Amino acid sequence: MTLDQLPIGQTAVITDVGGQGALRRRLLDMGLTPKTAVTVRKTAPMGDPIELRLRSYALTIRLEDAQTVSICPLGERFKETGCQSCSRQQTCDSQPAPPKGALKGGVGK
């Protein structure tokens, strides 16, 4: 599941931040990091952008950027145990697909 799919008022935990280059760096710099709780507060009248609440501040981002952030709706469970011990692991869409060319046990170069 990605951040743009989270309903207004719901809270989830970030599992992965996608994107590449400057976009990914900027999202991470704004506080969208793994294991961070995030709540969708509201959307603009046309649906884009969305306002988020995380780390005790409000952040507004475009839907296109929110699509690159993977989340887990089972927030506290994920923060405590991660994806490996979750009962939804086989059917969960919160885990990102491994990057192309990635080596087992590590990240591809």
ChimeraX commands (.cxc) that place a marker at each C-alpha (Angstrom):
marker #1 position 0.00,0.00,0.00 radius 0.5
marker #1 position 1.28,3.48,-0.75 radius 0.5
marker #1 position 0.76,6.75,1.09 radius 0.5
marker #1 position -1.60,8.16,-1.53 radius 0.5
marker #1 position -4.04,5.29,-0.80 radius 0.5
marker #1 position -4.30,5.97,2.95 radius 0.5
marker #1 position -7.77,7.34,3.86 radius 0.5
marker #1 position -8.14,10.69,5.63 radius 0.5
marker #1 position -7.77,10.32,9.40 radius 0.5
marker #1 position -5.97,6.98,9.22 radius 0.5
marker #1 position -2.47,6.39,10.57 radius 0.5
marker #1 position 0.15,4.05,9.15 radius 0.5
marker #1 position 3.89,3.46,9.39 radius 0.5
marker #1 position 6.30,4.09,6.53 radius 0.5
marker #1 position 8.01,0.88,5.39 radius 0.5
marker #1 position 10.01,2.17,2.42 radius 0.5
marker #1 position 10.70,5.38,0.56 radius 0.5
marker #1 position 11.03,4.91,-3.18 radius 0.5
marker #1 position 11.88,7.32,-5.91 radius 0.5
marker #1 position 15.34,8.05,-7.17 radius 0.5
marker #1 position 17.96,10.71,-6.82 radius 0.5
marker #1 position 16.90,14.13,-5.65 radius 0.5
marker #1 position 13.24,13.15,-5.13 radius 0.5
marker #1 position 14.11,10.33,-2.73 radius 0.5
marker #1 position 16.64,12.48,-0.87 radius 0.5
marker #1 position 14.10,15.28,-0.50 radius 0.5
marker #1 position 11.40,12.94,0.85 radius 0.5
marker #1 position 13.85,11.55,3.39 radius 0.5
marker #1 position 14.98,15.07,4.37 radius 0.5
marker #1 position 11.34,16.05,4.99 radius 0.5
marker #1 position 11.06,13.28,7.58 radius 0.5
marker #1 position 9.44,10.53,5.51 radius 0.5
marker #1 position 11.71,7.77,6.79 radius 0.5
marker #1 position 11.03,4.08,7.51 radius 0.5
marker #1 position 9.31,3.28,10.84 radius 0.5
marker #1 position 7.81,6.77,11.06 radius 0.5
marker #1 position 4.10,7.06,11.85 radius 0.5
marker #1 position 2.16,9.24,9.42 radius 0.5
marker #1 position -1.48,10.38,9.36 radius 0.5
marker #1 position -3.36,11.85,6.42 radius 0.5
marker #1 position -5.06,14.99,7.76 radius 0.5
marker #1 position -6.80,16.36,4.68 radius 0.5
marker #1 position -6.67,16.76,0.94 radius 0.5
marker #1 position -7.01,19.79,-1.31 radius 0.5
marker #1 position -10.42,20.31,-2.96 radius 0.5
marker #1 position -9.27,18.63,-6.18 radius 0.5
marker #1 position -7.56,15.80,-4.23 radius 0.5
marker #1 position -3.97,16.92,-4.81 radius 0.5
marker #1 position -1.88,17.71,-2.72 radius 0.5
marker #1 position -2.45,15.93,0.60 radius 0.5
marker #1 position -1.58,17.14,4.08 radius 0.5
marker #1 position 0.19,14.72,6.39 radius 0.5
marker #1 position 0.93,14.77,10.10 radius 0.5
marker #1 position 4.25,13.24,11.13 radius 0.5
marker #1 position 6.93,13.93,13.71 radius 0.5
marker #1 position 4.67,16.59,15.31 radius 0.5
marker #1 position 4.42,18.79,12.21 radius 0.5
marker #1 position 2.25,19.11,9.11 radius 0.5
marker #1 position 3.68,18.31,5.68 radius 0.5
marker #1 position 1.97,18.80,2.34 radius 0.5
marker #1 position 3.09,16.68,-0.61 radius 0.5
marker #1 position 1.85,15.92,-4.11 radius 0.5
marker #1 position 0.02,12.65,-4.75 radius 0.5
marker #1 position 2.65,11.73,-7.32 radius 0.5
marker #1 position 5.32,11.88,-4.60 radius 0.5
marker #1 position 3.10,10.06,-2.08 radius 0.5
marker #1 position 2.88,7.13,-4.53 radius 0.5
marker #1 position 6.57,6.43,-3.99 radius 0.5
marker #1 position 6.18,5.93,-0.21 radius 0.5
marker #1 position 5.17,2.42,0.93 radius 0.5
marker #1 position 3.25,2.14,4.19 radius 0.5
marker #1 position 1.95,-0.49,6.58 radius 0.5
marker #1 position -1.53,0.17,8.00 radius 0.5
marker #1 position -0.72,-2.05,11.01 radius 0.5
marker #1 position 1.47,0.67,12.47 radius 0.5
marker #1 position 2.37,-0.44,15.98 radius 0.5
marker #1 position 2.83,-4.05,14.99 radius 0.5
marker #1 position 5.23,-3.05,12.22 radius 0.5
marker #1 position 7.21,-0.72,14.49 radius 0.5
marker #1 position 7.66,-3.52,17.03 radius 0.5
marker #1 position 8.40,-6.53,14.84 radius 0.5
marker #1 position 8.78,-5.42,11.22 radius 0.5
marker #1 position 7.42,-7.25,8.19 radius 0.5
marker #1 position 9.13,-10.58,8.81 radius 0.5
marker #1 position 6.87,-11.58,11.70 radius 0.5
marker #1 position 3.61,-10.12,10.40 radius 0.5
marker #1 position 0.75,-12.53,9.72 radius 0.5
marker #1 position -0.11,-10.58,6.53 radius 0.5
marker #1 position 3.38,-10.92,5.05 radius 0.5
marker #1 position 2.39,-13.20,2.17 radius 0.5
marker #1 position -0.53,-11.02,1.04 radius 0.5
marker #1 position 0.74,-7.61,2.12 radius 0.5
marker #1 position 1.26,-4.92,-0.47 radius 0.5
marker #1 position 3.21,-2.70,1.95 radius 0.5
marker #1 position 6.53,-4.35,1.23 radius 0.5
marker #1 position 8.27,-2.90,-1.79 radius 0.5
marker #1 position 9.46,-5.18,-4.55 radius 0.5
marker #1 position 13.22,-5.72,-4.45 radius 0.5
marker #1 position 15.05,-3.43,-6.86 radius 0.5
marker #1 position 16.09,-4.88,-10.18 radius 0.5
marker #1 position 19.58,-6.26,-10.03 radius 0.5
marker #1 position 19.55,-6.55,-6.24 radius 0.5
marker #1 position 21.68,-9.28,-4.76 radius 0.5
marker #1 position 20.31,-11.63,-2.14 radius 0.5
marker #1 position 21.08,-10.30,1.30 radius 0.5
marker #1 position 22.09,-6.86,0.05 radius 0.5
marker #1 position 21.48,-4.04,-2.34 radius 0.5
marker #1 position 22.66,-4.26,-5.94 radius 0.5
marker #1 position 25.30,-1.85,-7.17 radius 0.5
marker link #1:1,2 radius 0.2
marker link #1:2,3 radius 0.2
marker link #1:3,4 radius 0.2
marker link #1:4,5 radius 0.2
marker link #1:5,6 radius 0.2
marker link #1:6,7 radius 0.2
marker link #1:7,8 radius 0.2
marker link #1:8,9 radius 0.2
marker link #1:9,10 radius 0.2
marker link #1:10,11 radius 0.2
marker link #1:11,12 radius 0.2
marker link #1:12,13 radius 0.2
marker link #1:13,14 radius 0.2
marker link #1:14,15 radius 0.2
marker link #1:15,16 radius 0.2
marker link #1:16,17 radius 0.2
marker link #1:17,18 radius 0.2
marker link #1:18,19 radius 0.2
marker link #1:19,20 radius 0.2
marker link #1:20,21 radius 0.2
marker link #1:21,22 radius 0.2
marker link #1:22,23 radius 0.2
marker link #1:23,24 radius 0.2
marker link #1:24,25 radius 0.2
marker link #1:25,26 radius 0.2
marker link #1:26,27 radius 0.2
marker link #1:27,28 radius 0.2
marker link #1:28,29 radius 0.2
marker link #1:29,30 radius 0.2
marker link #1:30,31 radius 0.2
marker link #1:31,32 radius 0.2
marker link #1:32,33 radius 0.2
marker link #1:33,34 radius 0.2
marker link #1:34,35 radius 0.2
marker link #1:35,36 radius 0.2
marker link #1:36,37 radius 0.2
marker link #1:37,38 radius 0.2
marker link #1:38,39 radius 0.2
marker link #1:39,40 radius 0.2
marker link #1:40,41 radius 0.2
marker link #1:41,42 radius 0.2
marker link #1:42,43 radius 0.2
marker link #1:43,44 radius 0.2
marker link #1:44,45 radius 0.2
marker link #1:45,46 radius 0.2
marker link #1:46,47 radius 0.2
marker link #1:47,48 radius 0.2
marker link #1:48,49 radius 0.2
marker link #1:49,50 radius 0.2
marker link #1:50,51 radius 0.2
marker link #1:51,52 radius 0.2
marker link #1:52,53 radius 0.2
marker link #1:53,54 radius 0.2
marker link #1:54,55 radius 0.2
marker link #1:55,56 radius 0.2
marker link #1:56,57 radius 0.2
marker link #1:57,58 radius 0.2
marker link #1:58,59 radius 0.2
marker link #1:59,60 radius 0.2
marker link #1:60,61 radius 0.2
marker link #1:61,62 radius 0.2
marker link #1:62,63 radius 0.2
marker link #1:63,64 radius 0.2
marker link #1:64,65 radius 0.2
marker link #1:65,66 radius 0.2
marker link #1:66,67 radius 0.2
marker link #1:67,68 radius 0.2
marker link #1:68,69 radius 0.2
marker link #1:69,70 radius 0.2
marker link #1:70,71 radius 0.2
marker link #1:71,72 radius 0.2
marker link #1:72,73 radius 0.2
marker link #1:73,74 radius 0.2
marker link #1:74,75 radius 0.2
marker link #1:75,76 radius 0.2
marker link #1:76,77 radius 0.2
marker link #1:77,78 radius 0.2
marker link #1:78,79 radius 0.2
marker link #1:79,80 radius 0.2
marker link #1:80,81 radius 0.2
marker link #1:81,82 radius 0.2
marker link #1:82,83 radius 0.2
marker link #1:83,84 radius 0.2
marker link #1:84,85 radius 0.2
marker link #1:85,86 radius 0.2
marker link #1:86,87 radius 0.2
marker link #1:87,88 radius 0.2
marker link #1:88,89 radius 0.2
marker link #1:89,90 radius 0.2
marker link #1:90,91 radius 0.2
marker link #1:91,92 radius 0.2
marker link #1:92,93 radius 0.2
marker link #1:93,94 radius 0.2
marker link #1:94,95 radius 0.2
marker link #1:95,96 radius 0.2
marker link #1:96,97 radius 0.2
marker link #1:97,98 radius 0.2
marker link #1:98,99 radius 0.2
marker link #1:99,100 radius 0.2
marker link #1:100,101 radius 0.2
marker link #1:101,102 radius 0.2
marker link #1:102,103 radius 0.2
marker link #1:103,104 radius 0.2
marker link #1:104,105 radius 0.2
marker link #1:105,106 radius 0.2
marker link #1:106,107 radius 0.2
marker link #1:107,108 radius 0.2
marker link #1:108,109 radius 0.2
view
